[in-house]
Amino acid sequence: MVSSKGVRSRRLMSGALSTVAVGLLATAATPAFAADKPAKPTIVLEHGAFADASSWNAVIEELRADGYPVVAAANPLRGPANDAAALRSVLDHVAGPKILVGHSYGGSVISVAGANDPQVKALVYVAAFLPAPGETALELTNKYPGSTLPGTLDPTPFTLPDGTSGTDLYIKPGKFHHQFAADVPAGTAALMAATQRPIVQSALEEKTEAAAWRDKPTWAIITTQDLNIPAEVQRYMAKRAHAHSVEVRASHSVAVSQPKTVAGVIEKAARATR
């Protein structure tokens, strides 16, 4: 004979087990990564020629302080198609929505890499090229006068193990400060010159295959004291892309000299496209 107390005990235990089972099922139905999903889009930064990913360091600090996850990709500087493929591998590895930012030649790269990617919600061009398909960086630079870059370059021929050859371009160290980063402290500019990454000459002559700015919200920071990409060239490209433009009295290295300004435009793009 079973007592009423025993029945009640078994009912309570059965109810408790059912509650636990429902809880486990609910947990299993919830993706493990849901709790780790960032509340804000990831900012993916692409540097340009004569620089490396560390050129974004001060901008990264500003963005992280405001809660944005950030990735600064390494740009091979071998040509828009090659470099866009490398950047796409980074984009594919970053979950969720992204804001894609390019400086200088990096603008040509994000224009290709960001095309047909629904997770790229906006583009931000920082003293950068916004090429249309079929255009080259060299062609755009020469559209209006003002670039003094050619006279500062140090061409360096190279030969690869397979016998193919090319020419890497550096900015001469003694000319780097004035040409590339006139509004950056001399000591910082000297470090930038010593750590600059060369771009292969053919990259500036390679036609761009796509233009993500044609169908994505676009912002542009135009640097009015730029000696690499003349401000008039930047204005032309930004107007053509219907970009939200901000003009800044800065050198080509605006991300180093005015990181708060650059971060502010990036965050504006992120807020507008959430």
RAFEN-V554306 format. One record per residue. SS is DSSP state (a for helix, b for strand, c for the rest). BURIAL is 1 if it has 24 or more other ideal C-beta (glycine too) atoms within 12 Angstrom, else 0. Layout:
ss = <SS	SS>
burial = <BURIAL	BURIAL>
This chain:
ss = <c	c	c	a	a	a	a	a	a	a	a	a	a	a	a	a	a	a	a	a	a	a	a	a	a	a	a	a	a	c	c	c	c	a	a	a	c	c	c	c	c	b	b	b	b	b	c	c	c	c	c	c	a	a	a	a	a	a	a	a	a	a	a	a	a	c	c	c	c	b	b	b	b	c	c	c	c	c	c	a	a	a	a	a	a	a	a	a	a	a	a	a	a	c	c	c	c	b	b	b	b	b	b	c	c	a	a	a	a	a	a	a	a	c	c	c	c	c	c	b	b	b	b	b	b	b	c	c	c	c	c	c	c	c	c	c	a	a	a	a	a	c	c	c	c	c	c	c	c	a	a	a	b	b	b	b	b	b	b	c	c	c	c	c	b	b	b	b	b	b	b	c	a	a	a	a	a	a	a	a	c	c	c	c	c	a	a	a	a	a	a	a	a	a	c	c	c	c	b	b	a	a	a	a	a	c	c	c	c	c	c	a	a	a	c	c	b	b	b	b	b	b	b	c	c	c	c	c	c	c	a	a	a	a	a	a	a	a	a	a	c	c	c	b	b	b	b	b	c	c	c	c	c	a	a	a	a	c	a	a	a	a	a	a	a	a	a	a	a	a	a	a	c	c>
burial = <0	0	0	0	0	0	0	0	0	0	0	0	0	0	0	0	0	0	0	0	0	0	0	0	0	0	0	0	0	0	0	0	0	0	0	0	0	1	0	1	1	1	1	1	1	1	1	1	1	1	1	1	1	0	1	1	1	1	1	1	0	1	1	1	0	0	0	1	1	1	1	1	1	1	1	1	1	1	1	1	1	1	1	1	0	1	1	1	0	1	1	0	0	1	0	1	1	1	1	1	1	1	1	1	1	1	1	1	1	1	1	1	1	1	1	0	1	0	1	1	1	1	1	1	1	1	1	1	1	1	1	1	0	0	1	1	1	1	0	1	1	0	1	0	0	1	1	0	1	0	0	1	1	1	0	0	0	0	0	0	0	0	0	0	0	1	0	1	1	1	1	0	0	0	1	1	1	1	1	1	1	1	1	1	0	0	0	1	1	0	0	1	1	0	0	1	1	1	1	1	1	1	1	1	1	1	1	1	1	1	1	1	1	0	0	1	1	1	1	1	1	1	1	1	1	1	1	1	1	1	1	0	1	1	1	1	1	1	0	1	1	0	1	1	1	1	0	1	0	1	1	1	1	1	1	1	1	1	1	0	1	1	1	1	1	1	1	1	1	1	0	0	1	0>
